[in-house]
């Protein structure tokens, strides 16, 4: 699953498009589109695109939709 990194330091593990899409529950095509539009954080290694654990966390955080409070008396 991980592309690079060591077991001693999980923060250096980089994930592929396929692995990241699976973790996020989205299609690989959607993720590729978001990268092309520079809407999600990622790493470029030459022509390869990879995602760190912190990139994935940031994508999840940015996608969160907060609940709207109910109007008083509703």
C-alpha angles and dihedrals in degrees: 000000000000117000100206140359141076134270088238093061114032091179089074095056112114122201130212126236091261094049094045094048090051092050092049095043094237133115120269089236091057090051093048089051092051091051092048089053090045092237097131132047116254144148126247119210102182103301093339120101119208136173128219124213089255090052090054092047090051092050090052092046093049091049094055115115116206120223116250115236115245116252114255112271095020 
